[in-house]
Amino acid sequence: MTKSELVEVIAEKHGSITRREAEVVVNTIFAAIGDALADGDRVELRGFGSFTIKQRNARIGRNPKTGASVQVPAKIVPHFKPGKELRERVDQQAQ
């Protein structure tokens, strides 16, 4: 599902809001999650999962085209851990 598809689903399920209003809601939620992660905070959505940041250490990688060693710098990346309800729902659909 893409962001625009999410906006459409929200607008359809809640007929009292327009597509534009649904887009504002989705953008606001994504911005709030992004801002919290940028500040180093943890974002937890009960029943869905939690977003945290993880530190990745510097390492030596390999350029796949040339095979040459490349220094990959340390970085901080977002991490998502699904909640129990989401894991169970996905697992039930897969069976």
N, C-alpha and C positions, 0 to 999 in steps of 0.2 A: 504494500500500500504506500502510495506517495503522499506527500503533504497535501496536495490539492485534492486527492481522493478522500483524505481524512476530513478536510473542510467540507466536502460534498456530503459525506455521511452525517456529520454533525448538523449541517443545515437541513438535511432531509428528516432526521430523527426528531429535531426540535423545530417544528414548522413556524414557531414564533420568532425565530431569528433568521436574518438573511444570510446569504453566502458571504457577503462582505463582513458582517458581524462575526460569523464563525471563523473567518480567516484572521480577524483581529484577535480572537480568543486563542487560537492555535499559535499564532506568532507570539503573543504575550506569554503563554506557557513555556514555549521553547526558549524565549529570551530569558525568562526567570530562571529556568534550569541552567542555561548557559552561564548566566551571571553568577549564580551560586557556585557552580563548579570553578569558574575563574577566580572566585574569592577563596577557594579551597574548602568550601562547605560540602556536606553530603546532602543529597536530595533523596528522600524516601517517599514513595507513593505506595501506600498500603494496598496489598492485593496485586500490585503490578511489579514492583521491584525497586531497586535503589541505584542511584548514580553516584559514583565516587571518582576520585582521581588516583592514578597510580604513577609511581615514579619508575621509569625505565632507565636502567644504567647504560652508560656508554659501552659500546662493543665494537668489535671489528666485524664488518659485513663483507660481502663479496659482490662485486658488480657481475650480474649474470651474463652480460654481453661479452665482457673482456676477461672475466675471471680474476681481475685485480682486487686486492684487498682495499677496503674503504673504511675509514673511521666513521662510525655512526655516533653522533653526540647523545648525551643523556637528554631525556625529555619527560614531560609530564603529559599523560594521556587520560582521557575519560574512560571509565569502566562501568559497565552495567551488569548488575546481578539480578536475575529475575526472582520475583517473590514466589512463595510456595504455591499460591493459587494459580498464578500464571503458568508455572512449570506443570502443575497437574492438568490444567486445561489443555495445554499444548500436547502433553503426553496422551491424554484421552483422545484427542483428534487424530493423533498419529496411528492409533491402533485400529 
